[in-house]
Amino acid sequence: MSLNSTLPHQPDPDLDAVVRVLAGDTQAFAEIVQRWQGPLINLAWRYCRERGRAEEMAQEAFVRAWRGLSQWRRESSFSTWLFSVAANVYRTELRKIPTIHLSLEDSPEPSHPFTRDVEMDSTARHEAVRRAVLALPEEYREPIILFYFHEMNLTAAASTMGIPEGTMKARLSRGRAILKHRFPQLEEGGSRLKAQIHPATTAESVALSKGGQL
């Protein structure tokens, strides 16, 4: 007998709620909203950096999910499908925000470049890099947001965007290269790079989940 066969079945609250909604219990969708509202607003805020707009974007994402609930084929987790729906909504909204398209060849240096870490405190440095991320071309901006700012793993981020993992890796690499060109002090490599372009998310997540202002 395998170990897995001896483990008790773990109920899936999302699956249960979806089944009930599709069976006609529309109130069950409120459970989904309650469970995922905080994470979806959090993700939306990382796209647009505006609390009110993030709430509107998350609301629209839930509307899209409600309308397309039967399209979840259960080949992936419900959360992966829901975040994919949300990302499509946010991607559309993000196109409405004017951006400056950068390249390695002609991307401008920041007005106050930092040549040593001591020249900018960590908060100012994070904010400067976040602004640079929002100015990236869309194909590089969204992978950076999902992978670094929202801390999705490579598989989840690629699935959310609906692209192969190899493409996700390539876009992350290109996005990092553009940021590194603008901010030479960004260190290469996993945790060190993440620490410098990824904000202090604990306080942000708590505030967002509680409806606070940042």
C-alpha positions in Angstrom: 0.0 0.0 0.0 1.4 3.4 -1.0 1.8 6.2 1.5 -0.6 8.4 -0.5 -3.4 5.8 -0.2 -3.2 6.1 3.6 -3.5 9.9 3.7 -6.9 11.3 4.3 -8.6 13.1 1.4 -8.0 16.9 1.6 -11.1 18.9 0.6 -10.6 21.6 -2.0 -12.7 24.6 -0.9 -12.3 26.2 -4.3 -13.5 23.2 -6.2 -16.4 22.7 -3.8 -17.5 26.4 -4.3 -17.2 26.1 -8.0 -19.3 23.0 -8.2 -21.9 24.6 -6.0 -22.0 27.8 -8.2 -22.3 25.8 -11.4 -25.1 23.8 -9.7 -27.1 27.0 -9.1 -25.9 28.1 -5.7 -24.7 31.6 -6.7 -24.0 32.6 -3.1 -21.1 30.1 -3.1 -19.1 32.5 -5.3 -18.9 34.9 -2.4 -16.7 32.3 -0.7 -14.3 32.5 -3.7 -14.3 36.3 -3.5 -13.6 36.3 0.2 -10.7 33.9 -0.2 -9.0 35.5 -3.1 -10.0 39.2 -2.9 -6.8 40.2 -1.0 -4.4 38.4 -3.3 -6.1 39.7 -6.5 -6.1 43.3 -5.2 -2.5 42.9 -4.2 -1.5 41.7 -7.6 -3.5 44.5 -9.3 -1.8 47.1 -7.1 1.6 45.8 -8.3 0.4 46.4 -11.9 -1.0 50.0 -11.4 0.3 51.2 -8.0 -3.1 52.9 -7.3 -5.3 51.5 -4.5 -8.6 52.6 -6.0 -7.8 51.4 -9.5 -6.5 48.1 -8.1 -9.8 47.5 -6.4 -11.7 48.2 -9.6 -9.4 45.9 -11.6 -9.8 43.1 -9.1 -13.6 43.5 -9.2 -13.5 43.3 -12.9 -11.4 40.1 -12.7 -14.0 38.5 -10.4 -16.7 39.4 -12.9 -14.7 37.8 -15.7 -14.1 34.7 -13.5 -17.8 34.5 -12.7 -18.8 34.6 -16.4 -16.2 32.1 -17.4 -16.3 29.8 -14.4 -17.4 26.8 -16.5 -14.3 27.3 -18.6 -12.0 26.1 -15.8 -11.1 22.6 -17.0 -9.5 21.6 -13.7 -6.2 20.7 -15.5 -4.5 23.2 -13.2 -5.4 24.6 -9.8 -8.3 27.0 -9.5 -5.9 29.7 -8.2 -3.7 29.4 -11.3 -6.8 29.7 -13.5 -8.1 32.7 -11.5 -4.8 34.5 -11.6 -4.6 33.9 -15.4 -8.0 35.5 -15.8 -7.0 38.4 -13.5 -3.7 38.9 -15.4 -5.6 39.2 -18.7 -7.8 41.9 -17.1 -4.8 43.7 -15.6 -2.8 43.5 -18.8 -5.6 45.2 -20.7 -5.8 47.9 -18.1 -2.1 48.4 -18.0 -2.1 49.2 -21.7 -4.2 52.2 -20.9 -1.3 53.6 -18.7 1.2 55.6 -20.8 4.6 53.9 -20.8 8.1 54.7 -21.9 9.5 51.9 -23.9 13.2 51.3 -23.0 16.0 49.5 -24.8 19.5 48.5 -23.8 20.8 51.0 -26.3 18.9 54.1 -25.5 17.4 53.7 -22.0 18.0 56.9 -20.0 19.8 56.9 -16.8 17.8 57.9 -13.7 17.9 61.5 -12.8 19.9 60.7 -9.6 21.8 57.5 -10.4 23.2 55.7 -7.4 26.8 54.5 -7.7 27.0 53.3 -4.2 24.3 51.8 -2.0 24.7 54.5 0.6 23.6 57.2 -1.8 20.0 56.1 -1.6 18.2 54.5 1.2 16.5 51.2 0.6 13.0 52.7 0.3 14.0 55.3 -2.4 16.0 52.6 -4.2 13.1 50.2 -4.3 10.7 53.0 -5.5 13.1 54.1 -8.3 13.5 50.5 -9.6 9.7 49.9 -9.3 9.1 52.9 -11.5 11.6 51.6 -14.0 9.8 48.3 -14.0 6.5 50.0 -14.8 8.2 51.7 -17.7 9.4 48.4 -19.2 7.9 47.2 -22.5 4.8 45.0 -21.6 6.4 41.7 -22.6 9.2 42.2 -20.0 7.2 44.2 -17.4 4.6 41.6 -16.6 7.1 38.7 -16.1 9.1 40.9 -13.7 5.9 41.9 -11.8 4.7 38.3 -11.5 8.0 36.6 -10.7 9.6 39.2 -8.5 6.9 41.5 -7.2 4.2 38.9 -6.7 6.7 36.1 -6.0 5.2 33.5 -8.3 7.5 30.7 -9.3 8.5 30.3 -12.9 5.8 27.6 -13.7 3.0 29.6 -12.1 4.1 32.9 -13.8 4.3 31.2 -17.2 1.0 29.6 -16.7 -0.6 32.9 -15.7 0.7 34.5 -18.8 -0.1 31.5 -21.0 3.4 31.2 -22.4 6.0 28.4 -22.2 8.5 28.4 -19.3 11.4 28.9 -21.8 9.7 32.1 -23.1 9.2 33.3 -19.5 12.9 32.7 -18.7 13.9 34.6 -21.8 11.7 37.6 -20.9 12.8 37.7 -17.3 16.4 37.7 -18.5 15.8 40.5 -21.0 13.8 42.5 -18.4 16.6 42.1 -15.8 19.2 43.2 -18.4 17.3 46.4 -19.1 17.0 47.2 -15.4 20.7 46.3 -14.9 21.6 48.7 -17.7 19.7 51.5 -16.0 20.7 50.6 -12.5 24.3 49.1 -12.6 24.3 48.5 -8.9 21.6 45.9 -9.2 23.4 42.6 -8.3 23.0 39.6 -10.4 21.5 36.4 -9.1 18.5 35.1 -7.3 17.9 36.3 -3.8 20.2 39.4 -4.0 18.5 40.7 -7.1 15.1 39.9 -5.8 15.9 41.8 -2.5 16.7 44.9 -4.5 13.8 45.0 -7.0 11.2 43.4 -4.7 9.6 45.8 -2.2 9.0 45.0 1.5 5.9 43.1 0.8 4.8 42.1 4.2 3.5 45.5 5.2 2.0 46.1 1.8 0.2 42.8 1.8 -1.3 43.3 5.2 -2.4 46.8 4.4 -4.0 45.7 1.1 -5.7 42.8 2.6 -7.2 45.0 5.3 -8.2 47.7 2.8 -5.5 50.1 4.1 -3.7 52.8 2.2 -0.1 52.6 1.2 
